[in-house]
Amino acid sequence: MDAAARSERPAWPLVTAAVAASVLSHLYMDWQGSYGLRPLLPWNGRWYFGDIVAIVDVFFWFVPLVALAWGARRHWRPAAGFAVPAALLLYLLLATDAAAWVKLGAASVLVTGAIGWTGHWFGVARRRRAAAYALALLAGYAGAQAVASVGARSGARDGAAARFGPGATWAALTIVGRPFAWEPMYASVDTVAGLGWREPRGLDDPRVRHVLRTTREGRAMAGFARFLTAVVDSGPDRRRVVLRDARYARAGDRGWGVLSVSLSSDPARQSPTRDGRSSCGAAGAGGGPDSAAALPGRAAPCLPTGSRGGGR
């Protein structure tokens, strides 16, 4: 084999390292937000939450886009390939209720990108340097939010203990469009609360426990929801349980973080345990995202074991 043929062969160790870095960095970025990460599936369903950076952040779009544009050829076709999505994303950003400084910052990034592209600050020969600068900038941005989140999480923890006692669970939820701002949320066995609001969890209802224990949809929602609440709709036209993750929805029966499950069978037929309680409501059954030990004389919420989060 001649030297030219050997030079065309991929360097598999480098390819493997690049793939591993891509996968691990994706998992790391998922962990940073309040959406959560379960890296040990299928062996362990435990959730991990960083509560640092929102799962959608405009700077993680625009900064790499500018770096790629700076490393591209100076031609109208690649320029259009970057300008069109940048303009669309900027339009969508300006149409939202994102913080004013975020909108101004995003526009400034794009203006800087246009000036750098026309001024040939970087080019094809120096595109790796542009990419490295972009990664360093984003790392510093995320690191600054990590430092700022310490106070928000400490405040959420103290607020949960003040409202519901030392056994309460809590979170400092990231807010899309408002970096360096967090929404505290607290939960006890029977209540979820935040600043100026509180909602009953409704997890003690036998019909709710029945849905969470016997239906695939209920088990999936209980495993996903960090702050699970439930409402039983037993009107004349329907019998169903509406499950919500209070991170995303606190009312209504549609939308992200909401699930409706029909009551197709009699929850009274649940198999009782030896002490007369439902096997779903037995103490110790609650190992869900924000479950707590059962209160005296009450059954713990019916949540599948394995996923955790909330309190630190």
Secondary structure as a PSIPRED ss2 file (coil, helix, strand):
# PSIPRED VFORMAT (PSIPRED V4.0)

   1 M C   1.000  0.000  0.000
   2 D C   1.000  0.000  0.000
   3 A H   0.000  1.000  0.000
   4 A H   0.000  1.000  0.000
   5 A H   0.000  1.000  0.000
   6 R H   0.000  1.000  0.000
   7 S H   0.000  1.000  0.000
   8 E H   0.000  1.000  0.000
   9 R C   1.000  0.000  0.000
  10 P C   1.000  0.000  0.000
  11 A C   1.000  0.000  0.000
  12 W H   0.000  1.000  0.000
  13 P H   0.000  1.000  0.000
  14 L H   0.000  1.000  0.000
  15 V H   0.000  1.000  0.000
  16 T H   0.000  1.000  0.000
  17 A H   0.000  1.000  0.000
  18 A H   0.000  1.000  0.000
  19 V H   0.000  1.000  0.000
  20 A H   0.000  1.000  0.000
  21 A H   0.000  1.000  0.000
  22 S H   0.000  1.000  0.000
  23 V H   0.000  1.000  0.000
  24 L H   0.000  1.000  0.000
  25 S H   0.000  1.000  0.000
  26 H H   0.000  1.000  0.000
  27 L H   0.000  1.000  0.000
  28 Y H   0.000  1.000  0.000
  29 M H   0.000  1.000  0.000
  30 D H   0.000  1.000  0.000
  31 W H   0.000  1.000  0.000
  32 Q H   0.000  1.000  0.000
  33 G C   1.000  0.000  0.000
  34 S C   1.000  0.000  0.000
  35 Y C   1.000  0.000  0.000
  36 G C   1.000  0.000  0.000
  37 L E   0.000  0.000  1.000
  38 R C   1.000  0.000  0.000
  39 P C   1.000  0.000  0.000
  40 L C   1.000  0.000  0.000
  41 L C   1.000  0.000  0.000
  42 P C   1.000  0.000  0.000
  43 W C   1.000  0.000  0.000
  44 N C   1.000  0.000  0.000
  45 G C   1.000  0.000  0.000
  46 R C   1.000  0.000  0.000
  47 W C   1.000  0.000  0.000
  48 Y E   0.000  0.000  1.000
  49 F C   1.000  0.000  0.000
  50 G C   1.000  0.000  0.000
  51 D C   1.000  0.000  0.000
  52 I C   1.000  0.000  0.000
  53 V C   1.000  0.000  0.000
  54 A C   1.000  0.000  0.000
  55 I C   1.000  0.000  0.000
  56 V C   1.000  0.000  0.000
  57 D C   1.000  0.000  0.000
  58 V C   1.000  0.000  0.000
  59 F H   0.000  1.000  0.000
  60 F H   0.000  1.000  0.000
  61 W H   0.000  1.000  0.000
  62 F H   0.000  1.000  0.000
  63 V H   0.000  1.000  0.000
  64 P H   0.000  1.000  0.000
  65 L H   0.000  1.000  0.000
  66 V H   0.000  1.000  0.000
  67 A H   0.000  1.000  0.000
  68 L H   0.000  1.000  0.000
  69 A H   0.000  1.000  0.000
  70 W H   0.000  1.000  0.000
  71 G C   1.000  0.000  0.000
  72 A C   1.000  0.000  0.000
  73 R C   1.000  0.000  0.000
  74 R C   1.000  0.000  0.000
  75 H C   1.000  0.000  0.000
  76 W H   0.000  1.000  0.000
  77 R H   0.000  1.000  0.000
  78 P H   0.000  1.000  0.000
  79 A H   0.000  1.000  0.000
  80 A H   0.000  1.000  0.000
  81 G H   0.000  1.000  0.000
  82 F H   0.000  1.000  0.000
  83 A H   0.000  1.000  0.000
  84 V H   0.000  1.000  0.000
  85 P H   0.000  1.000  0.000
  86 A H   0.000  1.000  0.000
  87 A H   0.000  1.000  0.000
  88 L H   0.000  1.000  0.000
  89 L H   0.000  1.000  0.000
  90 L H   0.000  1.000  0.000
  91 Y H   0.000  1.000  0.000
  92 L H   0.000  1.000  0.000
  93 L H   0.000  1.000  0.000
  94 L H   0.000  1.000  0.000
  95 A C   1.000  0.000  0.000
  96 T C   1.000  0.000  0.000
  97 D C   1.000  0.000  0.000
  98 A C   1.000  0.000  0.000
  99 A C   1.000  0.000  0.000
 100 A H   0.000  1.000  0.000
 101 W H   0.000  1.000  0.000
 102 V H   0.000  1.000  0.000
 103 K H   0.000  1.000  0.000
 104 L H   0.000  1.000  0.000
 105 G H   0.000  1.000  0.000
 106 A H   0.000  1.000  0.000
 107 A H   0.000  1.000  0.000
 108 S H   0.000  1.000  0.000
 109 V H   0.000  1.000  0.000
 110 L H   0.000  1.000  0.000
 111 V H   0.000  1.000  0.000
 112 T H   0.000  1.000  0.000
 113 G H   0.000  1.000  0.000
 114 A H   0.000  1.000  0.000
 115 I H   0.000  1.000  0.000
 116 G H   0.000  1.000  0.000
 117 W H   0.000  1.000  0.000
 118 T H   0.000  1.000  0.000
 119 G C   1.000  0.000  0.000
 120 H C   1.000  0.000  0.000
 121 W C   1.000  0.000  0.000
 122 F C   1.000  0.000  0.000
 123 G C   1.000  0.000  0.000
 124 V H   0.000  1.000  0.000
 125 A H   0.000  1.000  0.000
 126 R H   0.000  1.000  0.000
 127 R H   0.000  1.000  0.000
 128 R H   0.000  1.000  0.000
 129 R H   0.000  1.000  0.000
 130 A H   0.000  1.000  0.000
 131 A H   0.000  1.000  0.000
 132 A H   0.000  1.000  0.000
 133 Y H   0.000  1.000  0.000
 134 A H   0.000  1.000  0.000
 135 L H   0.000  1.000  0.000
 136 A H   0.000  1.000  0.000
 137 L H   0.000  1.000  0.000
 138 L H   0.000  1.000  0.000
 139 A H   0.000  1.000  0.000
 140 G H   0.000  1.000  0.000
 141 Y H   0.000  1.000  0.000
 142 A H   0.000  1.000  0.000
 143 G H   0.000  1.000  0.000
 144 A H   0.000  1.000  0.000
 145 Q H   0.000  1.000  0.000
 146 A H   0.000  1.000  0.000
 147 V H   0.000  1.000  0.000
 148 A H   0.000  1.000  0.000
 149 S H   0.000  1.000  0.000
 150 V H   0.000  1.000  0.000
 151 G H   0.000  1.000  0.000
 152 A H   0.000  1.000  0.000
 153 R H   0.000  1.000  0.000
 154 S H   0.000  1.000  0.000
 155 G H   0.000  1.000  0.000
 156 A H   0.000  1.000  0.000
 157 R H   0.000  1.000  0.000
 158 D H   0.000  1.000  0.000
 159 G H   0.000  1.000  0.000
 160 A H   0.000  1.000  0.000
 161 A H   0.000  1.000  0.000
 162 A H   0.000  1.000  0.000
 163 R H   0.000  1.000  0.000
 164 F H   0.000  1.000  0.000
 165 G C   1.000  0.000  0.000
 166 P C   1.000  0.000  0.000
 167 G C   1.000  0.000  0.000
 168 A C   1.000  0.000  0.000
 169 T E   0.000  0.000  1.000
 170 W E   0.000  0.000  1.000
 171 A E   0.000  0.000  1.000
 172 A E   0.000  0.000  1.000
 173 L E   0.000  0.000  1.000
 174 T E   0.000  0.000  1.000
 175 I C   1.000  0.000  0.000
 176 V C   1.000  0.000  0.000
 177 G C   1.000  0.000  0.000
 178 R C   1.000  0.000  0.000
 179 P C   1.000  0.000  0.000
 180 F C   1.000  0.000  0.000
 181 A C   1.000  0.000  0.000
 182 W E   0.000  0.000  1.000
 183 E E   0.000  0.000  1.000
 184 P E   0.000  0.000  1.000
 185 M E   0.000  0.000  1.000
 186 Y E   0.000  0.000  1.000
 187 A E   0.000  0.000  1.000
 188 S C   1.000  0.000  0.000
 189 V C   1.000  0.000  0.000
 190 D C   1.000  0.000  0.000
 191 T E   0.000  0.000  1.000
 192 V E   0.000  0.000  1.000
 193 A E   0.000  0.000  1.000
 194 G E   0.000  0.000  1.000
 195 L C   1.000  0.000  0.000
 196 G C   1.000  0.000  0.000
 197 W E   0.000  0.000  1.000
 198 R E   0.000  0.000  1.000
 199 E E   0.000  0.000  1.000
 200 P E   0.000  0.000  1.000
 201 R C   1.000  0.000  0.000
 202 G C   1.000  0.000  0.000
 203 L C   1.000  0.000  0.000
 204 D C   1.000  0.000  0.000
 205 D C   1.000  0.000  0.000
 206 P H   0.000  1.000  0.000
 207 R H   0.000  1.000  0.000
 208 V H   0.000  1.000  0.000
 209 R H   0.000  1.000  0.000
 210 H H   0.000  1.000  0.000
 211 V H   0.000  1.000  0.000
 212 L H   0.000  1.000  0.000
 213 R H   0.000  1.000  0.000
 214 T H   0.000  1.000  0.000
 215 T C   1.000  0.000  0.000
 216 R H   0.000  1.000  0.000
 217 E H   0.000  1.000  0.000
 218 G H   0.000  1.000  0.000
 219 R H   0.000  1.000  0.000
 220 A H   0.000  1.000  0.000
 221 M H   0.000  1.000  0.000
 222 A H   0.000  1.000  0.000
 223 G H   0.000  1.000  0.000
 224 F H   0.000  1.000  0.000
 225 A C   1.000  0.000  0.000
 226 R C   1.000  0.000  0.000
 227 F C   1.000  0.000  0.000
 228 L E   0.000  0.000  1.000
 229 T E   0.000  0.000  1.000
 230 A E   0.000  0.000  1.000
 231 V E   0.000  0.000  1.000
 232 V E   0.000  0.000  1.000
 233 D E   0.000  0.000  1.000
 234 S C   1.000  0.000  0.000
 235 G C   1.000  0.000  0.000
 236 P C   1.000  0.000  0.000
 237 D C   1.000  0.000  0.000
 238 R C   1.000  0.000  0.000
 239 R C   1.000  0.000  0.000
 240 R E   0.000  0.000  1.000
 241 V E   0.000  0.000  1.000
 242 V E   0.000  0.000  1.000
 243 L E   0.000  0.000  1.000
 244 R E   0.000  0.000  1.000
 245 D E   0.000  0.000  1.000
 246 A C   1.000  0.000  0.000
 247 R C   1.000  0.000  0.000
 248 Y C   1.000  0.000  0.000
 249 A C   1.000  0.000  0.000
 250 R C   1.000  0.000  0.000
 251 A C   1.000  0.000  0.000
 252 G C   1.000  0.000  0.000
 253 D C   1.000  0.000  0.000
 254 R C   1.000  0.000  0.000
 255 G C   1.000  0.000  0.000
 256 W C   1.000  0.000  0.000
 257 G C   1.000  0.000  0.000
 258 V E   0.000  0.000  1.000
 259 L E   0.000  0.000  1.000
 260 S E   0.000  0.000  1.000
 261 V E   0.000  0.000  1.000
 262 S E   0.000  0.000  1.000
 263 L C   1.000  0.000  0.000
 264 S C   1.000  0.000  0.000
 265 S C   1.000  0.000  0.000
 266 D C   1.000  0.000  0.000
 267 P H   0.000  1.000  0.000
 268 A H   0.000  1.000  0.000
 269 R H   0.000  1.000  0.000
 270 Q C   1.000  0.000  0.000
 271 S C   1.000  0.000  0.000
 272 P E   0.000  0.000  1.000
 273 T C   1.000  0.000  0.000
 274 R C   1.000  0.000  0.000
 275 D C   1.000  0.000  0.000
 276 G C   1.000  0.000  0.000
 277 R C   1.000  0.000  0.000
 278 S E   0.000  0.000  1.000
 279 S C   1.000  0.000  0.000
 280 C C   1.000  0.000  0.000
 281 G C   1.000  0.000  0.000
 282 A C   1.000  0.000  0.000
 283 A C   1.000  0.000  0.000
 284 G C   1.000  0.000  0.000
 285 A C   1.000  0.000  0.000
 286 G C   1.000  0.000  0.000
 287 G C   1.000  0.000  0.000
 288 G C   1.000  0.000  0.000
 289 P C   1.000  0.000  0.000
 290 D C   1.000  0.000  0.000
 291 S C   1.000  0.000  0.000
 292 A C   1.000  0.000  0.000
 293 A C   1.000  0.000  0.000
 294 A C   1.000  0.000  0.000
 295 L C   1.000  0.000  0.000
 296 P C   1.000  0.000  0.000
 297 G C   1.000  0.000  0.000
 298 R C   1.000  0.000  0.000
 299 A C   1.000  0.000  0.000
 300 A C   1.000  0.000  0.000
 301 P C   1.000  0.000  0.000
 302 C C   1.000  0.000  0.000
 303 L C   1.000  0.000  0.000
 304 P C   1.000  0.000  0.000
 305 T C   1.000  0.000  0.000
 306 G C   1.000  0.000  0.000
 307 S C   1.000  0.000  0.000
 308 R C   1.000  0.000  0.000
 309 G C   1.000  0.000  0.000
 310 G C   1.000  0.000  0.000
 311 G C   1.000  0.000  0.000
 312 R C   1.000  0.000  0.000
